[in-house]
Amino acid sequence: MKTISTPTKIWLSSPHMGGTERKYVDEAFDTNWIAPLGPNVNAFEHSIKTQLGNSVHVAALSSGTAAIHLGLEILGVGRGDEVLCQSFTFSASANPILYLGAEPVFVDSETDTWNMSPVLLREAIESRIKEHKKPKAIIAVHLYGMPYKVAEIKAVANEFQIPVLEDSAEALGSTYNGVSCGTFGDIGILSFNGNKIITTSGGGALVSKNKSYTEKAIFLATQARDEAPHYQHSHVGYNYRMSNVLAGIGRGQMEVLSDRVDARRANHQFYKDTLNDFQEITFLDEPEGYFSNRWLSCILTNTYEMREKLRLTLLDENIESRPLWKPLHLQPIFSSHKQFMDGTSEALFEKGLCLPSGSNLTQEDLERVVTTIKNVLS
Ligand SMILES: *Cc1c(COP(=O)(O)O)cnc(C)c1O
């Protein structure tokens, strides 16, 4: 009898420790800083600030979603307000709009970066203003680590005086004209969830050049306590601060961030070099001045059927891949909200596939992925 062994699983994007994380976690235990504050939180915030170029202040939080929630509240979003949001993104970009009782208005992508179209953004704003409903904020996303059209989006936002919440959850280590993603919005947010380019297992940060914003974020994230010897509250608060234990993981991860970016970019380059000859597959190139951390390596296939054939064949080989994000305007929870679409994100969703992209993939892993894809194509 012949036994067929399943090949080892290749994950889409799995955590990749650098080695020093445990030292900082041990430090937290040794000094009994087992709390949502302490030396690791301070040092982690400092290392993020340094990474982003020192022009920003940083508040470490329990998740990227929490950072978006606080960010929108700080920008003044409340019940009944409208918030413009890139449709082509993960649901966490938009869920906090609903937490606040506000209304998302979805904006489609353009094909150069797959992110928010500045043209449709303008159209959406003008149309909403005509209805006497000026949007309160814009959520733009650097999806898969590719910077959005920062200058164009900023120009529209400035013209109409609408603040930008920059969802940089997938783009730590990416730059636009040499400047770090996370620093372009009135408020930027980062995520350190388990699948992101670096991780604290779960965590996030709110980033801003405006110190009063990060101070307010920390105030709201720690139950909104007024100055008083007793517990005194005149605002609704949240419990959103980052744990000092988890910030220890983050400190170690920040030491290897640039290696992680290099490794993910090398994955993308390998896929591109080895699959370039196949007309059925295309890649998203970086426009001039754009530097993507290539958080996930994505391909576009020529048809939906080809996308599915590739995905299912990879699955048979125990290789995880995933369709691109399903646009939010097509999600049951969001589909009844206003939208300004031209079909771009829907087409990307139909034909796009994320390939294994972890910084811990071996050359052998990458070759297994490519061989499987080539077998389908030829
Ligand atoms: C991961 C992610 C978030 C949410 O971050 P969490 O830390 O998981 O809460 C928000 N937006 C985008 C685009 C993401 O990929």
The ligand as a Tripos MOL2 file, in Angstrom:
@<TRIPOS>MOLECULE
LIG
   15    15     1     0     0
SMALL
NO_CHARGES

@<TRIPOS>ATOM
      1 C1         -5.6880   44.6550    9.8330 C.3       1 LIG1
      2 C2         -6.3810   45.8600    9.3030 C.ar      1 LIG1
      3 C3         -7.1130   46.7210   10.1380 C.ar      1 LIG1
      4 C4         -7.4260   46.4000   11.5620 C.3       1 LIG1
      5 O1         -6.3520   46.1930   12.3880 O.3       1 LIG1
      6 P1         -6.5180   45.2310   13.6750 P.3       1 LIG1
      7 O2         -5.2490   45.4860   14.4230 O.co2     1 LIG1
      8 O3         -6.6200   43.8360   13.1580 O.co2     1 LIG1
      9 O4         -7.7180   45.6690   14.4270 O.co2     1 LIG1
     10 C5         -7.6500   47.8720    9.5880 C.ar      1 LIG1
     11 N1         -7.4930   48.1690    8.2970 N.ar      1 LIG1
     12 C6         -6.8160   47.3600    7.4540 C.ar      1 LIG1
     13 C7         -6.6770   47.7700    6.0340 C.3       1 LIG1
     14 C8         -6.2590   46.1690    7.9250 C.ar      1 LIG1
     15 O5         -5.6280   45.3540    7.0770 O.3       1 LIG1
@<TRIPOS>BOND
     1     1     2 1
     2     2     3 ar
     3     2    14 ar
     4     3     4 1
     5     3    10 ar
     6     4     5 1
     7     5     6 1
     8     6     7 2
     9     6     8 1
    10     6     9 1
    11    10    11 ar
    12    11    12 ar
    13    12    13 1
    14    12    14 ar
    15    14    15 1
@<TRIPOS>SUBSTRUCTURE
     1 LIG1         1 GROUP 0 **** ****
